[in-house]
Amino acid sequence: MADFIMPSLGSDMEAGTLVKWRRAVGDRVARGDILAEVETDKGIIEVETFVSGVIDRFVVEPGAKVPVGTVLAIIHDEAGALISPVPRERAAPAALPRASPLTRRRARELGVELAEVAPSSPDGIVSVADVERAAEGKKAPTAETKPSPERRMRRAIAATLSRAKREIPHFYLRHTIDLHTATSWLERHNVSRAPEERVIAGALLVRAVARAARAVSELNAHMREVDGEWEAKPLDHVHVGVAISLRGGGLVAPAIHDADRLGCDDLMRALVDVTTRARAGTLRSSEMSDATITLTSLGERGVDEVVPVVFPPQVAMVGAGSVRTRPWVVDGSVVARPLVELTLAVDHRVTDGHRASRFLLEMEKLLVTAPEEP
């Protein structure tokens, strides 16, 4: 048998609430199938299974908030044999309190976390009376005191980035790039296309980030603590996280998988898809947890420059401002050109400015020439 556990959907996530099961006991599932919906401070995420088999049983009921690593369900193959172990990077499953469905329902009604209730019976089973005693003196949150989803998201973002600024030794590089060739190519590429099929400059930026990350692999990495020492692990895939603002406030940065292998049209479709699903609250757990490098672009807001904060466990992040027409020297003459300011934030434990500058030069090389497919 294999355990389906509460995944970590970000370095700031400690627990999640199981909202609903999308499949039933006895259903056959394949790797990548959506098995559950989980609510975090960043919204409701669709959680995939990483093994194939048959759902043997559910361990956690909808409505329960449990720590990352908690076993949610058991999956086995049709013969009941072991499928695969829990991935080593994942946290060890947390012990679940023993309680009846009635007790669990009462705990949800009173806003009590079962994991925090001490059972009074010698057999270790939490009773309704135990839950009600734990709830005594506990003030139920009111509409005025309960934080809104937007505020919870802001708190989560603030906690993660405060820790990132405190613990990661950042350094920054900035580079101005002439997008004349890129914008001319976009005009030719889009001239006979319907609006929904057109490629925007944002897709070219994602493409440039992805391929530069492939070329400068030390920035396409995750930082891990091994035996008390920090170690950067270069990754053999390039999943570009894209910062997306949500209509209700806050932001998420889901990943476009294998972005370095996609052509401009496919990247544009992927960008539209992930943006639409982010704002609809239907992102997948893998998209929220496996970005290898992230792009934040505030060009649509009209700002010239954005200085990003590295999002752990990643080691680099790119910020892009607006594309603006400005004076630029070409072959000794001053001409009007569309320019963009790129800022690269890097973890100094991984590399230095001399080597990291290669990344921005790779991006420039990709953006000052017409894209080749794929």
PyMOL commands that set and color helices and strands:
alter all, ss='L'
color gray80, all
select helices_A, chain A and resi 101-110+114-116+128-135+149-167+180-190+195-197+201-215+217-219+259-261+264-280+285-289+299-301+353-367
alter helices_A, ss='H'
color red, helices_A
select strands_A, chain A and resi 2-5+15-21+28-29+34-40+43-48+53-58+65-67+71-76+98-99+125-126+170-178+221-226+229-234+240-242+244-245+251-252+255-256+283-284+293-297+316-320+324-330+333-347
alter strands_A, ss='S'
color yellow, strands_A
deselect
rebuild
show_as cartoon
